[in-house]
């Protein structure tokens, strides 16, 4: 059994909340391969041309290597 992880970086985006941006990124990654853990490394946002607030959250996502 492997005791190593790979780390991938994702950016989640949401117009609702930073928490929704995190959940979206984690769950999309989880559909590809099981997610073991995640770490929020940056949070930012912007105002769009349509005057909406867009939340952007950068994550490190850990996946256990299958060996």
Chimera marker file (.cmm) of the C-alpha trace (Angstrom):
<marker_set name="trace">
<marker id="1" x="0.000" y="0.000" z="0.000" r="1" g="1" b="0" radius="0.5"/>
<marker id="2" x="1.324" y="3.413" z="-0.992" r="1" g="1" b="0" radius="0.5"/>
<marker id="3" x="1.904" y="6.051" z="1.636" r="1" g="1" b="0" radius="0.5"/>
<marker id="4" x="2.417" y="8.788" z="-0.937" r="1" g="1" b="0" radius="0.5"/>
<marker id="5" x="0.098" y="11.415" z="-2.313" r="1" g="1" b="0" radius="0.5"/>
<marker id="6" x="0.010" y="13.442" z="-5.486" r="1" g="1" b="0" radius="0.5"/>
<marker id="7" x="-0.980" y="17.079" z="-5.213" r="1" g="1" b="0" radius="0.5"/>
<marker id="8" x="-2.974" y="18.821" z="-7.901" r="1" g="1" b="0" radius="0.5"/>
<marker id="9" x="-3.847" y="22.507" z="-7.997" r="1" g="1" b="0" radius="0.5"/>
<marker id="10" x="-7.373" y="23.676" z="-8.868" r="1" g="1" b="0" radius="0.5"/>
<marker id="11" x="-9.185" y="26.991" z="-8.914" r="1" g="1" b="0" radius="0.5"/>
<marker id="12" x="-12.852" y="26.903" z="-7.955" r="1" g="1" b="0" radius="0.5"/>
<marker id="13" x="-15.132" y="29.715" z="-9.078" r="1" g="1" b="0" radius="0.5"/>
<marker id="14" x="-18.577" y="30.680" z="-7.790" r="1" g="1" b="0" radius="0.5"/>
<marker id="15" x="-20.939" y="33.638" z="-7.836" r="1" g="1" b="0" radius="0.5"/>
<marker id="16" x="-22.487" y="32.457" z="-4.546" r="1" g="1" b="0" radius="0.5"/>
<marker id="17" x="-19.668" y="32.164" z="-1.979" r="1" g="1" b="0" radius="0.5"/>
<marker id="18" x="-16.054" y="31.134" z="-1.373" r="1" g="1" b="0" radius="0.5"/>
<marker id="19" x="-17.369" y="27.938" z="0.257" r="1" g="1" b="0" radius="0.5"/>
<marker id="20" x="-19.277" y="27.064" z="-2.916" r="1" g="1" b="0" radius="0.5"/>
<marker id="21" x="-16.138" y="27.682" z="-5.002" r="1" g="1" b="0" radius="0.5"/>
<marker id="22" x="-14.215" y="25.264" z="-2.755" r="1" g="1" b="0" radius="0.5"/>
<marker id="23" x="-16.914" y="22.600" z="-2.886" r="1" g="1" b="0" radius="0.5"/>
<marker id="24" x="-17.184" y="22.845" z="-6.677" r="1" g="1" b="0" radius="0.5"/>
<marker id="25" x="-13.439" y="22.374" z="-7.218" r="1" g="1" b="0" radius="0.5"/>
<marker id="26" x="-13.157" y="19.500" z="-4.714" r="1" g="1" b="0" radius="0.5"/>
<marker id="27" x="-16.167" y="17.602" z="-6.018" r="1" g="1" b="0" radius="0.5"/>
<marker id="28" x="-15.097" y="17.975" z="-9.664" r="1" g="1" b="0" radius="0.5"/>
<marker id="29" x="-11.661" y="16.582" z="-8.758" r="1" g="1" b="0" radius="0.5"/>
<marker id="30" x="-13.317" y="13.786" z="-6.758" r="1" g="1" b="0" radius="0.5"/>
<marker id="31" x="-15.307" y="12.615" z="-9.806" r="1" g="1" b="0" radius="0.5"/>
<marker id="32" x="-11.985" y="11.997" z="-11.591" r="1" g="1" b="0" radius="0.5"/>
<marker id="33" x="-10.233" y="10.229" z="-8.698" r="1" g="1" b="0" radius="0.5"/>
<marker id="34" x="-10.841" y="9.967" z="-4.967" r="1" g="1" b="0" radius="0.5"/>
<marker id="35" x="-9.776" y="13.069" z="-3.004" r="1" g="1" b="0" radius="0.5"/>
<marker id="36" x="-8.016" y="12.431" z="0.298" r="1" g="1" b="0" radius="0.5"/>
<marker id="37" x="-7.652" y="16.019" z="1.489" r="1" g="1" b="0" radius="0.5"/>
<marker id="38" x="-7.579" y="19.637" z="0.312" r="1" g="1" b="0" radius="0.5"/>
<marker id="39" x="-5.955" y="22.889" z="1.386" r="1" g="1" b="0" radius="0.5"/>
<marker id="40" x="-7.098" y="26.416" z="0.529" r="1" g="1" b="0" radius="0.5"/>
<marker id="41" x="-3.992" y="28.335" z="-0.504" r="1" g="1" b="0" radius="0.5"/>
<marker id="42" x="-5.471" y="31.532" z="-1.917" r="1" g="1" b="0" radius="0.5"/>
<marker id="43" x="-8.801" y="33.313" z="-1.971" r="1" g="1" b="0" radius="0.5"/>
<marker id="44" x="-9.627" y="36.251" z="-4.205" r="1" g="1" b="0" radius="0.5"/>
<marker id="45" x="-12.446" y="37.685" z="-6.263" r="1" g="1" b="0" radius="0.5"/>
<marker id="46" x="-13.465" y="40.190" z="-8.858" r="1" g="1" b="0" radius="0.5"/>
<marker id="47" x="-16.414" y="42.238" z="-9.990" r="1" g="1" b="0" radius="0.5"/>
<marker id="48" x="-17.569" y="41.231" z="-13.470" r="1" g="1" b="0" radius="0.5"/>
<marker id="49" x="-18.730" y="43.509" z="-16.256" r="1" g="1" b="0" radius="0.5"/>
<marker id="50" x="-22.285" y="42.542" z="-15.258" r="1" g="1" b="0" radius="0.5"/>
<marker id="51" x="-21.644" y="43.870" z="-11.700" r="1" g="1" b="0" radius="0.5"/>
<marker id="52" x="-21.591" y="40.383" z="-10.164" r="1" g="1" b="0" radius="0.5"/>
<marker id="53" x="-19.083" y="39.342" z="-7.515" r="1" g="1" b="0" radius="0.5"/>
<marker id="54" x="-17.076" y="36.270" z="-8.559" r="1" g="1" b="0" radius="0.5"/>
<marker id="55" x="-15.269" y="34.298" z="-5.841" r="1" g="1" b="0" radius="0.5"/>
<marker id="56" x="-12.082" y="32.458" z="-6.872" r="1" g="1" b="0" radius="0.5"/>
<marker id="57" x="-10.364" y="29.998" z="-4.543" r="1" g="1" b="0" radius="0.5"/>
<marker id="58" x="-7.081" y="28.194" z="-5.290" r="1" g="1" b="0" radius="0.5"/>
<marker id="59" x="-6.695" y="24.747" z="-3.716" r="1" g="1" b="0" radius="0.5"/>
<marker id="60" x="-4.085" y="22.044" z="-3.353" r="1" g="1" b="0" radius="0.5"/>
<marker id="61" x="-5.881" y="18.718" z="-3.576" r="1" g="1" b="0" radius="0.5"/>
<marker id="62" x="-4.222" y="15.546" z="-2.290" r="1" g="1" b="0" radius="0.5"/>
<marker id="63" x="-4.863" y="12.156" z="-3.852" r="1" g="1" b="0" radius="0.5"/>
<marker id="64" x="-3.451" y="8.941" z="-2.450" r="1" g="1" b="0" radius="0.5"/>
<marker id="65" x="-1.323" y="7.071" z="-4.972" r="1" g="1" b="0" radius="0.5"/>
<marker id="66" x="-2.539" y="3.543" z="-5.663" r="1" g="1" b="0" radius="0.5"/>
<marker id="67" x="0.495" y="1.293" z="-5.536" r="1" g="1" b="0" radius="0.5"/>
<link id1="1" id2="2" r="1" g="1" b="0" radius="0.2"/>
<link id1="2" id2="3" r="1" g="1" b="0" radius="0.2"/>
<link id1="3" id2="4" r="1" g="1" b="0" radius="0.2"/>
<link id1="4" id2="5" r="1" g="1" b="0" radius="0.2"/>
<link id1="5" id2="6" r="1" g="1" b="0" radius="0.2"/>
<link id1="6" id2="7" r="1" g="1" b="0" radius="0.2"/>
<link id1="7" id2="8" r="1" g="1" b="0" radius="0.2"/>
<link id1="8" id2="9" r="1" g="1" b="0" radius="0.2"/>
<link id1="9" id2="10" r="1" g="1" b="0" radius="0.2"/>
<link id1="10" id2="11" r="1" g="1" b="0" radius="0.2"/>
<link id1="11" id2="12" r="1" g="1" b="0" radius="0.2"/>
<link id1="12" id2="13" r="1" g="1" b="0" radius="0.2"/>
<link id1="13" id2="14" r="1" g="1" b="0" radius="0.2"/>
<link id1="14" id2="15" r="1" g="1" b="0" radius="0.2"/>
<link id1="15" id2="16" r="1" g="1" b="0" radius="0.2"/>
<link id1="16" id2="17" r="1" g="1" b="0" radius="0.2"/>
<link id1="17" id2="18" r="1" g="1" b="0" radius="0.2"/>
<link id1="18" id2="19" r="1" g="1" b="0" radius="0.2"/>
<link id1="19" id2="20" r="1" g="1" b="0" radius="0.2"/>
<link id1="20" id2="21" r="1" g="1" b="0" radius="0.2"/>
<link id1="21" id2="22" r="1" g="1" b="0" radius="0.2"/>
<link id1="22" id2="23" r="1" g="1" b="0" radius="0.2"/>
<link id1="23" id2="24" r="1" g="1" b="0" radius="0.2"/>
<link id1="24" id2="25" r="1" g="1" b="0" radius="0.2"/>
<link id1="25" id2="26" r="1" g="1" b="0" radius="0.2"/>
<link id1="26" id2="27" r="1" g="1" b="0" radius="0.2"/>
<link id1="27" id2="28" r="1" g="1" b="0" radius="0.2"/>
<link id1="28" id2="29" r="1" g="1" b="0" radius="0.2"/>
<link id1="29" id2="30" r="1" g="1" b="0" radius="0.2"/>
<link id1="30" id2="31" r="1" g="1" b="0" radius="0.2"/>
<link id1="31" id2="32" r="1" g="1" b="0" radius="0.2"/>
<link id1="32" id2="33" r="1" g="1" b="0" radius="0.2"/>
<link id1="33" id2="34" r="1" g="1" b="0" radius="0.2"/>
<link id1="34" id2="35" r="1" g="1" b="0" radius="0.2"/>
<link id1="35" id2="36" r="1" g="1" b="0" radius="0.2"/>
<link id1="36" id2="37" r="1" g="1" b="0" radius="0.2"/>
<link id1="37" id2="38" r="1" g="1" b="0" radius="0.2"/>
<link id1="38" id2="39" r="1" g="1" b="0" radius="0.2"/>
<link id1="39" id2="40" r="1" g="1" b="0" radius="0.2"/>
<link id1="40" id2="41" r="1" g="1" b="0" radius="0.2"/>
<link id1="41" id2="42" r="1" g="1" b="0" radius="0.2"/>
<link id1="42" id2="43" r="1" g="1" b="0" radius="0.2"/>
<link id1="43" id2="44" r="1" g="1" b="0" radius="0.2"/>
<link id1="44" id2="45" r="1" g="1" b="0" radius="0.2"/>
<link id1="45" id2="46" r="1" g="1" b="0" radius="0.2"/>
<link id1="46" id2="47" r="1" g="1" b="0" radius="0.2"/>
<link id1="47" id2="48" r="1" g="1" b="0" radius="0.2"/>
<link id1="48" id2="49" r="1" g="1" b="0" radius="0.2"/>
<link id1="49" id2="50" r="1" g="1" b="0" radius="0.2"/>
<link id1="50" id2="51" r="1" g="1" b="0" radius="0.2"/>
<link id1="51" id2="52" r="1" g="1" b="0" radius="0.2"/>
<link id1="52" id2="53" r="1" g="1" b="0" radius="0.2"/>
<link id1="53" id2="54" r="1" g="1" b="0" radius="0.2"/>
<link id1="54" id2="55" r="1" g="1" b="0" radius="0.2"/>
<link id1="55" id2="56" r="1" g="1" b="0" radius="0.2"/>
<link id1="56" id2="57" r="1" g="1" b="0" radius="0.2"/>
<link id1="57" id2="58" r="1" g="1" b="0" radius="0.2"/>
<link id1="58" id2="59" r="1" g="1" b="0" radius="0.2"/>
<link id1="59" id2="60" r="1" g="1" b="0" radius="0.2"/>
<link id1="60" id2="61" r="1" g="1" b="0" radius="0.2"/>
<link id1="61" id2="62" r="1" g="1" b="0" radius="0.2"/>
<link id1="62" id2="63" r="1" g="1" b="0" radius="0.2"/>
<link id1="63" id2="64" r="1" g="1" b="0" radius="0.2"/>
<link id1="64" id2="65" r="1" g="1" b="0" radius="0.2"/>
<link id1="65" id2="66" r="1" g="1" b="0" radius="0.2"/>
<link id1="66" id2="67" r="1" g="1" b="0" radius="0.2"/>
</marker_set>
